[in-house]
Structures are given as structure tokens and as C-alpha cells.
Amino acid sequence: MNTVNDTTNVEAVRAHQRAGVSFATQWAAELRILLVAVLLAAYFEFANHDFLFTNASLVNLSQFIAPVAIIAFGEIMLMIGGDIDLSAGMVFAFAPFMMVFAYDAGAPMWLAVIAGLIAAAIVGFVNGAVTVWLRLPSFVTTLGTLFLINGITLTISRGTPAPTPGSPTFAGFMGAWGYSEIIWTFVIAFAMHVLLRHTRWGLHTQAAGANALGASEAGIHVKRLRLGNFILAAVLAGFTGMLEAFRITSIDPQAGGNQIMFLAVAAAVIGGTPLTGGSGTIVGGLIGAAVLGILNDGFTLIGINAFTFNIILGAAILAAMVFNIHVGRIRRKAGR
């Protein structure tokens, strides 16, 4: 049995290497985007001295970065394997309502949170099961569940926001305190980084994304990995929705939506995760979310029209994709 596992791991590493991906190269990409983030922050601080070094600005910046980053972590795991979850923004609104229903039914607050996460996990399981076993493209599957979950949320809530339950202490722990969301973000980022870089699950996810057939022939359970990553992405989206609900003390059935999902995907792409799969980093996604947050807050403080943010965002995504594709081609040529 050990010999089989060793062979599987060796083959996974070889598949990973054939994709031209190395941890050193990924760190270099993270350093490049980190440099961009630092330069942007320096520019906006020079343009407006209230950008960084005031408590209100830092809280506002962290509260933009946190939800985008946490959802991006789940999208990164999927994108590495060649999948995507378009329904994440709707799960963001769906899970908090399931939490409220559990609480109103008499469950303690901690159990109500778990109930909301289980509801999100069920959505992720459905996404993964349809995609993996019925062999539909994840884009099509999650586009369908996007509308399905949105409709369910609006129906059960009757389109009316609900107050966030729980004590002030619990709410502060979950998101009401100014910096609690960003602390959750760093904790989750660390756990996801360890999962992706230092566990068999992460190694096999990258190997399957780089060469699904080769990974399957090496004994890696590719379908199980994809299913698990769909569940993980949905749980992270649902948990993010809960954090935001505690922060704003209200649960809105129209919260999240496509905007938060596309921002998360943009953070992943800007952070170095290609839509073609095979590589990506959690740290890169976190820095990508920081870049988006810096641009958003910076433009607001210096008085630039909000529409300009979308122009810059679109240009950044295109530039990142072009860069990732050409760097990948260069790596493959160098590896031959």
C-alpha cells in the first residue's frame, strides 16, 4: 500500500512539473503583484494623506478586502482544477438566511452557524455532483444554480431583509468589530495555504489541473477532488455571507450577488491563478484582493468617478490573463 501511495505522489509531482509550475515561480508572481499593491498604496497615500494612516480608512479597506479574498480562496481551488463557481455570490446570501431559520427554530447561535454552513455545503455538493458525474461544464452548472439559489433565497425571505441574531459579543467575534473580518481572512488564508501547498489534497489538485488524465492514471481520485473543492468553495462563500451579515447587522436577500463573485474571480486572476487551471496560490489571491481594495478606496478618496474602477479592473484582468498565458507558454517551451 505504501508503494502505491509513493508512486501516486511521484506521478503527481511529475504531472505538476510538466505543467511548468514551480513554487519558486509562484512566489515570484506573488512578489510582483505585491510590489504593484505597495506602489498603488504609496501613490494614493501621496495623493491623499488620509488613505492609510487613519483607523477609519484601514477599517474600510479591510472590510472591502476580506469578503473578496475569502471567496477568492475557494475559487482558486476550483480554478486550479479547471472549474469555476458562478453561484458563490448567491450562496453568500443564502447561507445567512439558513442560519437565521435554524436560530429561530431554537438552535443555539453556534449551531445555527453550522446549519448555515451545511446548507452552503449542500449547494456545493450539488454543483460538484452535476459537474463531475453528469459531465456538464462547471460554468453551465453554476450558472443554473446561481439563478436557482437566488430564487430560493428570495422566496424564503419574501424579499425582505432580516436582522442578524445573536449576542453583541458573538456578533463582534464574527464580524461586527472593525477588524474581525480581516483577522478571519488571515486565519483562513493560512489554513488554505497549508492545504494547497503542504497536503496531498493540494498537491493532487494542482496535478489534476495540470493533467487530469495523467493524474487519474497515476491513481489520483480526480472526481473526488473536484467535488470536494466545489463544497469547499461554497462553504467559504456561505461563511463570508455570515461574516458580512454580522458586520452590517442585517441579512439582505440581494446581498453579494454577481458583483462579489466576479470581484473574487478577478482577485484570483490578478493574483496569478489562470482560468486554464494547473496553478495558483492562496497568497496571490489575497494580494489580488488587496489590489482591488486599494484601487477602490483610493479612487474614492481622490474623487475619481466610480465607473473608472471598472475600467481599471477590466484592464487589469485582461493584462493578468495575457501575462499568465504567455508566461505559461514560455515555461512549457523551457521545460521541453
C-alpha positions as CSV (number, residue, x, y, z in Angstrom):
1,M,0.0,0.0,0.0
2,N,2.8,2.4,0.8
3,T,4.5,1.7,-2.5
4,V,1.3,2.5,-4.3
5,N,0.9,5.8,-2.4
6,D,4.6,6.7,-3.1
7,T,4.1,6.0,-6.8
8,T,1.0,8.2,-6.8
9,N,2.8,11.0,-5.1
10,V,5.7,10.8,-7.5
11,E,3.4,10.8,-10.5
12,A,1.5,13.8,-9.1
13,V,4.7,15.7,-8.7
14,R,5.8,14.8,-12.3
15,A,2.4,16.0,-13.6
16,H,2.8,19.2,-11.7
17,Q,6.3,19.7,-13.1
18,R,5.2,19.0,-16.6
19,A,2.8,21.9,-16.3
20,G,5.8,24.1,-15.8
21,V,4.7,25.2,-12.4
22,S,7.2,25.6,-9.5
23,F,6.7,27.1,-6.1
24,A,9.6,29.4,-6.8
25,T,7.9,30.8,-9.9
26,Q,4.7,31.2,-8.0
27,W,6.4,33.1,-5.2
28,A,7.9,35.4,-7.9
29,A,4.5,36.1,-9.2
30,E,3.2,36.9,-5.7
31,L,6.1,39.3,-5.2
32,R,5.3,41.1,-8.5
33,I,1.7,41.7,-7.5
34,L,2.7,42.6,-4.0
35,L,5.0,45.3,-5.5
36,V,2.1,46.6,-7.5
37,A,-0.1,46.8,-4.3
38,V,2.7,48.6,-2.5
39,L,3.2,51.1,-5.3
40,L,-0.6,51.8,-5.6
41,A,-0.8,52.3,-1.8
42,A,2.1,54.7,-1.9
43,Y,0.6,56.7,-4.8
44,F,-2.8,57.0,-3.1
45,E,-1.2,57.9,0.2
46,F,0.8,60.6,-1.5
47,A,-2.4,61.9,-3.3
48,N,-4.4,61.8,-0.1
49,H,-2.7,61.5,3.3
50,D,-5.9,60.0,4.9
51,F,-5.6,56.9,2.7
52,L,-3.7,54.6,5.0
53,F,-2.8,56.0,8.4
54,T,-6.2,56.6,9.9
55,N,-8.3,54.0,11.6
56,A,-11.4,54.6,9.6
57,S,-9.5,54.2,6.3
58,L,-7.9,51.0,7.4
59,V,-11.1,49.5,8.6
60,N,-12.9,50.5,5.4
61,L,-10.1,48.9,3.3
62,S,-10.0,45.7,5.4
63,Q,-13.8,45.3,5.1
64,F,-13.6,45.5,1.3
65,I,-10.6,43.1,1.1
66,A,-11.9,40.4,3.5
67,P,-15.1,39.1,1.7
68,V,-13.5,39.3,-1.7
69,A,-10.4,37.4,-0.5
70,I,-12.2,34.6,1.3
71,I,-14.5,33.8,-1.6
72,A,-11.4,34.0,-3.9
73,F,-9.7,31.3,-1.9
74,G,-12.5,28.9,-2.8
75,E,-12.5,30.0,-6.4
76,I,-8.7,29.5,-6.6
77,M,-9.0,25.9,-5.6
78,L,-11.6,25.3,-8.3
79,M,-9.8,27.3,-10.9
80,I,-6.6,25.3,-10.4
81,G,-8.6,22.2,-11.3
82,G,-10.1,23.9,-14.3
83,D,-13.5,24.7,-12.8
84,I,-15.3,27.8,-11.6
85,D,-18.3,28.6,-9.3
86,L,-20.6,31.4,-10.6
87,S,-23.1,30.7,-7.8
88,A,-20.8,31.8,-4.9
89,G,-22.4,35.2,-4.7
90,M,-25.9,33.7,-4.2
91,V,-24.7,31.2,-1.6
92,F,-23.3,34.3,0.1
93,A,-26.9,35.5,0.7
94,F,-28.4,32.0,1.1
95,A,-26.4,30.7,4.0
96,P,-27.1,33.5,6.4
97,F,-30.9,33.0,6.0
98,M,-30.4,29.3,6.7
99,M,-28.6,30.4,9.9
100,V,-31.5,32.6,10.9
101,F,-34.0,29.9,10.3
102,A,-32.0,27.5,12.5
103,Y,-31.7,30.1,15.2
104,D,-35.4,30.9,15.1
105,A,-36.1,27.1,15.4
106,G,-34.4,27.1,18.7
107,A,-30.8,26.2,17.8
108,P,-28.0,27.9,19.8
109,M,-26.1,30.5,17.8
110,W,-23.0,28.3,17.2
111,L,-25.2,25.5,15.9
112,A,-27.2,27.9,13.7
113,V,-23.9,29.0,12.1
114,I,-23.1,25.3,11.4
115,A,-26.5,24.8,9.9
116,G,-25.8,27.7,7.5
117,L,-22.5,26.2,6.5
118,I,-24.1,22.8,6.0
119,A,-26.7,24.4,3.7
120,A,-23.9,26.0,1.7
121,A,-22.1,22.7,1.6
122,I,-25.2,21.1,0.1
123,V,-25.2,23.7,-2.7
124,G,-21.5,22.9,-3.3
125,F,-22.2,19.2,-3.4
126,V,-25.0,19.7,-6.0
127,N,-22.7,21.9,-8.1
128,G,-19.9,19.3,-7.9
129,A,-22.1,16.3,-8.5
130,V,-23.8,17.7,-11.6
131,T,-20.5,18.9,-13.0
132,V,-18.4,15.8,-12.2
133,W,-20.9,12.9,-12.7
134,L,-23.2,14.4,-15.3
135,R,-20.2,15.9,-17.1
136,L,-21.6,19.4,-17.5
137,P,-19.1,22.3,-17.7
138,S,-18.9,24.0,-14.3
139,F,-19.8,27.3,-16.0
140,V,-23.2,25.9,-17.1
141,T,-23.9,24.1,-13.8
142,T,-23.2,27.0,-11.5
143,L,-24.9,29.5,-13.9
144,G,-28.0,27.4,-13.3
145,T,-27.6,27.1,-9.5
146,L,-26.9,30.9,-9.5
147,F,-30.5,31.6,-10.5
148,L,-31.9,28.6,-8.5
149,I,-30.3,29.7,-5.2
150,N,-31.2,33.3,-5.8
151,G,-34.8,32.4,-6.4
152,I,-34.9,30.1,-3.3
153,T,-33.4,32.9,-1.1
154,L,-35.9,35.5,-2.4
155,T,-38.8,33.1,-1.9
156,I,-38.0,32.0,1.7
157,S,-37.1,35.6,2.7
158,R,-40.0,37.1,0.8
159,G,-37.5,39.6,-0.5
160,T,-37.3,41.2,3.0
161,P,-34.1,41.7,5.0
162,A,-33.8,40.0,8.4
163,P,-32.0,41.2,11.5
164,T,-28.8,39.3,12.4
165,P,-29.4,37.2,15.5
166,G,-27.0,36.5,18.4
167,S,-25.4,38.5,21.2
168,P,-23.2,41.6,20.7
169,T,-20.2,39.6,21.8
170,F,-20.8,36.8,19.3
171,A,-21.5,39.4,16.6
172,G,-18.3,41.2,17.3
173,F,-16.3,37.9,17.1
174,M,-17.9,37.1,13.8
175,G,-17.7,40.4,12.0
176,A,-19.2,43.4,13.8
177,W,-15.9,44.6,15.2
178,G,-14.0,46.6,12.6
179,Y,-11.0,44.2,12.2
180,S,-12.7,40.9,12.9
181,E,-13.3,40.1,9.2
182,I,-9.7,40.7,8.2
183,I,-8.5,38.5,11.1
184,W,-10.8,35.7,9.8
185,T,-9.3,36.3,6.4
186,F,-5.7,35.8,7.5
187,V,-6.6,32.7,9.5
188,I,-8.5,31.2,6.6
189,A,-5.7,32.2,4.2
190,F,-3.1,30.5,6.4
191,A,-5.2,27.3,6.6
192,M,-5.9,27.3,2.8
193,H,-2.2,28.0,2.0
194,V,-1.2,25.0,4.1
195,L,-3.9,22.9,2.4
196,L,-2.8,23.8,-1.1
197,R,1.0,23.8,-0.6
198,H,1.6,21.2,2.1
199,T,-1.1,18.5,1.9
200,R,-1.8,15.7,-0.6
201,W,-5.1,17.3,-1.4
202,G,-3.5,20.5,-2.6
203,L,-0.7,18.7,-4.5
204,H,-3.2,16.4,-6.2
205,T,-5.5,19.3,-7.0
206,Q,-2.6,21.1,-8.9
207,A,-1.6,17.8,-10.6
208,A,-5.2,17.1,-11.7
209,G,-5.5,20.7,-13.0
210,A,-2.3,20.4,-15.0
211,N,-3.0,17.0,-16.5
212,A,-6.3,15.4,-15.4
213,L,-5.8,12.2,-17.5
214,G,-2.2,11.7,-16.2
215,A,-3.3,12.3,-12.6
216,S,-6.1,9.8,-12.9
217,E,-3.9,7.2,-14.4
218,A,-1.5,7.8,-11.5
219,G,-4.2,6.8,-9.1
220,I,-5.4,10.3,-8.0
221,H,-9.2,10.5,-7.4
222,V,-9.8,13.5,-9.7
223,K,-13.6,13.4,-9.4
224,R,-13.4,13.3,-5.6
225,L,-11.0,16.3,-5.6
226,R,-13.3,18.3,-7.9
227,L,-16.4,17.5,-5.8
228,G,-14.5,18.4,-2.6
229,N,-13.3,21.7,-3.9
230,F,-16.9,22.7,-5.0
231,I,-18.1,22.0,-1.5
232,L,-15.1,24.0,0.0
233,A,-15.8,27.0,-2.3
234,A,-19.5,27.0,-1.4
235,V,-18.8,26.8,2.4
236,L,-16.3,29.7,2.2
237,A,-18.9,31.8,0.2
238,G,-21.6,31.0,2.8
239,F,-19.3,31.8,5.7
240,T,-18.3,35.1,4.1
241,G,-22.0,35.9,3.8
242,M,-22.4,35.3,7.6
243,L,-19.4,37.5,8.4
244,E,-20.9,40.3,6.3
245,A,-24.3,39.8,7.9
246,F,-22.9,40.2,11.4
247,R,-20.9,43.3,10.3
248,I,-23.9,45.2,8.9
249,T,-26.3,43.7,11.5
250,S,-28.8,42.8,8.7
251,I,-29.2,39.9,6.2
252,D,-30.2,41.1,2.8
253,P,-31.5,38.6,0.3
254,Q,-30.0,40.7,-2.5
255,A,-26.6,40.9,-0.8
256,G,-23.5,39.6,-2.6
257,G,-24.8,38.7,-6.0
258,N,-22.6,38.6,-9.1
259,Q,-20.5,41.6,-8.0
260,I,-18.8,39.9,-5.1
261,M,-18.3,36.7,-7.2
262,F,-16.7,38.5,-10.1
263,L,-14.5,40.5,-7.7
264,A,-13.3,37.3,-6.2
265,V,-12.5,35.8,-9.6
266,A,-10.7,39.0,-10.5
267,A,-8.7,38.8,-7.3
268,A,-7.7,35.2,-8.1
269,V,-6.7,36.1,-11.7
270,I,-4.8,39.2,-10.7
271,G,-3.1,37.1,-8.1
272,G,-1.7,34.7,-10.7
273,T,-4.3,32.0,-11.0
274,P,-5.1,31.3,-14.7
275,L,-8.5,30.2,-15.8
276,T,-6.9,27.4,-17.7
277,G,-6.0,25.6,-14.5
278,G,-3.0,23.8,-13.2
279,S,-1.5,26.6,-10.9
280,G,-2.4,29.2,-8.5
281,T,-1.7,30.4,-4.9
282,I,-3.8,31.5,-2.0
283,V,-1.4,34.3,-1.1
284,G,-1.7,35.6,-4.6
285,G,-5.5,35.7,-4.3
286,L,-5.1,37.6,-1.0
287,I,-2.8,40.2,-2.6
288,G,-5.1,40.4,-5.6
289,A,-8.0,41.3,-3.3
290,A,-5.8,43.9,-1.6
291,V,-5.0,45.5,-5.0
292,L,-8.7,45.7,-5.8
293,G,-9.4,47.2,-2.3
294,I,-6.6,49.8,-2.7
295,L,-7.9,50.8,-6.1
296,N,-11.5,51.1,-4.9
297,D,-10.7,53.1,-1.8
298,G,-8.0,55.1,-3.5
299,F,-10.3,56.2,-6.3
300,T,-13.0,57.2,-3.8
301,L,-10.6,59.3,-1.7
302,I,-9.1,61.2,-4.5
303,G,-12.5,61.8,-6.1
304,I,-12.3,59.8,-9.3
305,N,-15.6,58.6,-10.8
306,A,-16.6,55.1,-9.6
307,F,-17.0,54.0,-13.2
308,T,-13.3,54.3,-13.6
309,F,-12.8,51.5,-11.2
310,N,-14.5,49.1,-13.6
311,I,-12.3,50.3,-16.5
312,I,-9.1,49.7,-14.5
313,L,-10.5,46.4,-13.2
314,G,-11.2,45.1,-16.7
315,A,-7.8,46.2,-18.0
316,A,-6.1,44.6,-15.0
317,I,-7.9,41.2,-15.6
318,L,-7.0,41.3,-19.3
319,A,-3.4,42.2,-18.6
320,A,-3.1,39.5,-15.9
321,M,-4.6,36.8,-18.2
322,V,-2.4,37.8,-21.2
323,F,0.7,37.7,-18.9
324,N,-0.2,34.4,-17.3
325,I,-0.9,32.7,-20.7
326,H,2.4,33.9,-22.2
327,V,4.4,33.1,-19.1
328,G,2.9,29.6,-19.2
329,R,3.9,29.1,-22.8
330,I,7.5,30.3,-22.1
331,R,7.7,27.8,-19.1
332,R,6.4,24.9,-21.3
333,K,9.0,25.7,-24.0
334,A,11.7,25.9,-21.4
335,G,10.7,22.6,-19.9
336,R,11.0,20.7,-23.2
